[in-house]
């Protein structure tokens, strides 16, 4: 879960409106390391090499988001996590595919950069990236590349055996008024100001319901 929090840091900082070349380089390398080593570190905790790589990746992603900001995923994770005592990494992991999909409209070229970087960096891997063997194929069309990245995030979550729905982590079925209140709270979270696509309360309501 903490590893998926780092993945979220890397992806959100890369598309943040205040990203810059320094944070971009840190975010991209951190994502390369996390996609390469997080499943192994998660499922084989005695693999010190894999765990070391995820530690370095987490630090790099941390520096990236500290200087560029995060976005809509963190705004929702902060809000729902505080309300229902959801582990921060798990909350981010659940909301990350939904936030990424929401942002594709505004950030497809940036997500395509991430995808094609990962394809370049990981396509020749023979061990660290065994779980994704054959999946990293470059894509010229930005929107298609963004959707491939979205699927890779979903696959990574599954490889780490993490929950994908709010209903799986103890969030009760919510009334419309409760969801609206959570959306309004998320709108006030500082993280959302760095998001590449401006969100409305209605957008956040849709994402929360979609993640349930």
Steps between C-alpha positions, in 0.01 A plus 500: 500500500784737580655408166179592318504829691843559347364408154229760556762757600690434179200513269329799661817708522580431134168642379471772766467852361817598690716211376844587365794320339657411836183350646423329169832315503450384858141394437584299188790313657298428812221350289748286309633360826156445649354322199816289489530405866185567701326166430815310593556709814137451599473128440855406605587720793835326546624640166711785633600613151138552395418671827803727466390607153151584626651698787705708258196541273285616789757763594527625142123521461483676836741770385305532173161558658640724775615738226223452240190407702257214463136516387147368505594151618662630815216743565255209499732269693549761772126557531380139493799379698433741784126430504522120494849430639626355171876449475634786287675275251192284455278804451739631234518160335121480475458851362805505270341331194191720534704819531722401210198430282344834597819685407556336161290772337754761608820303547507222237829624345668502842372152586620388156847626592491283812380196308755529222780565749404182686493311170851619421633433849331167573451319172841335524473399864541128559452468874379808686209553265403136448141561611451745212686300237382596152256766619713809448461582132537864396197685363508812280140603563495697829153394609564134427831522685327661797247218513781245487657671800164490676478124443857453621411680825204267546720200431761621749233533767390141439858371508531657845170339610348830605127581519354694209165615642402716797244237593788257563661717768206563730338804338124464551251561224460876496198722453518757223522774760800328661679467168430866423647603834815293436536655156472851641767417757732363232451821302665689788802270524817686392612208284224558246634840395790331315280264301531539119123495449273723703248296695150585617312350794295304246821351357614392845161351580524294183850377589403407857198306379710335229757391755242351735 
